[in-house]
């Protein structure tokens, strides 16, 4: 077994190691969510399901639960800003393809450009970063309502 000092050959700190584990776990959960969605359902149902599964994963996974840790979140946010390559392109591409399909099927409004549609959903992540300001107690329900209102606005 290697000495403790060897650890620092690979990671600057325990926090950096945890951040890498968190990012991998988060990516894994998102992939699982995408794989098990029933894409034959209506858009409102699909997006609501994505949000509910995401919250469930955060509640039931000790690693992902750290999203609610203010200090950890600050580190995570800094990491994402410093390294553009960590933008979750697989989830972004998933949304882009889903919106394109729904537009072609007439299930969502066609007057909104694809990049704006994606930005609308990514704005929810920014709201998520202020969950403590909003109030943790109300936050999950608030997000569910926002998703419902957005999807109803896009599908009517």
GICOR-V676157 format. One record per residue. RES is the residue in one small letter. SS is DSSP state (alpha for helix, beta for strand, coil for the rest). BURIAL is I if it has 24 or more other C-alpha atoms within 12 Angstrom, else O. Layout:
# GICOR-V676157
{{RES,SS,BURIAL} {RES,SS,BURIAL}}
This chain:
# GICOR-V676157
{{x,coil,O} {x,coil,O} {x,coil,O} {x,alpha,O} {x,alpha,O} {x,alpha,O} {x,alpha,O} {x,alpha,O} {x,alpha,O} {x,alpha,O} {x,coil,O} {x,coil,O} {x,coil,O} {x,alpha,O} {x,alpha,O} {x,alpha,O} {x,alpha,O} {x,alpha,O} {x,alpha,I} {x,alpha,I} {x,alpha,O} {x,alpha,I} {x,alpha,I} {x,alpha,O} {x,alpha,O} {x,alpha,I} {x,alpha,I} {x,alpha,O} {x,alpha,I} {x,alpha,I} {x,alpha,O} {x,alpha,O} {x,alpha,I} {x,alpha,I} {x,alpha,O} {x,coil,O} {x,coil,I} {x,coil,O} {x,coil,O} {x,coil,O} {x,coil,O} {x,coil,O} {x,alpha,I} {x,alpha,I} {x,alpha,O} {x,alpha,I} {x,alpha,I} {x,alpha,I} {x,alpha,I} {x,alpha,I} {x,alpha,I} {x,alpha,O} {x,alpha,I} {x,alpha,I} {x,alpha,I} {x,alpha,O} {x,alpha,I} {x,alpha,I} {x,alpha,O} {x,alpha,O} {x,coil,O} {x,coil,O} {x,coil,I} {x,alpha,I} {x,alpha,O} {x,alpha,I} {x,alpha,I} {x,alpha,I} {x,coil,O} {x,alpha,O} {x,alpha,O} {x,alpha,O} {x,alpha,I} {x,alpha,O} {x,alpha,O} {x,alpha,I} {x,alpha,I} {x,alpha,O} {x,alpha,O} {x,alpha,O} {x,alpha,O} {x,alpha,O} {x,coil,O} {x,alpha,O} {x,alpha,O} {x,alpha,O} {x,coil,O} {x,coil,O} {x,alpha,O} {x,alpha,O} {x,alpha,I} {x,alpha,I} {x,alpha,O} {x,alpha,O} {x,alpha,I} {x,alpha,I} {x,alpha,O} {x,alpha,I} {x,alpha,I} {x,alpha,I} {x,alpha,O} {x,alpha,I} {x,alpha,O} {x,alpha,O} {x,coil,O} {x,coil,O} {x,coil,O} {x,coil,I} {x,coil,I} {x,coil,O} {x,coil,O} {x,coil,O} {x,coil,O} {x,alpha,I} {x,alpha,O} {x,alpha,O} {x,alpha,I} {x,alpha,I} {x,alpha,O} {x,alpha,I} {x,alpha,I} {x,alpha,O} {x,alpha,O} {x,alpha,I} {x,alpha,O} {x,alpha,O} {x,alpha,O} {x,alpha,I} {x,coil,I} {x,coil,I} {x,alpha,I} {x,alpha,O} {x,alpha,O} {x,alpha,O} {x,coil,O} {x,alpha,O} {x,alpha,O} {x,alpha,O} {x,alpha,O} {x,alpha,I} {x,alpha,O} {x,alpha,O} {x,alpha,I} {x,alpha,I} {x,alpha,O} {x,alpha,I} {x,alpha,I} {x,alpha,I} {x,alpha,O} {x,alpha,I} {x,alpha,I} {x,alpha,O} {x,alpha,O} {x,alpha,I} {x,alpha,I} {x,coil,O}}
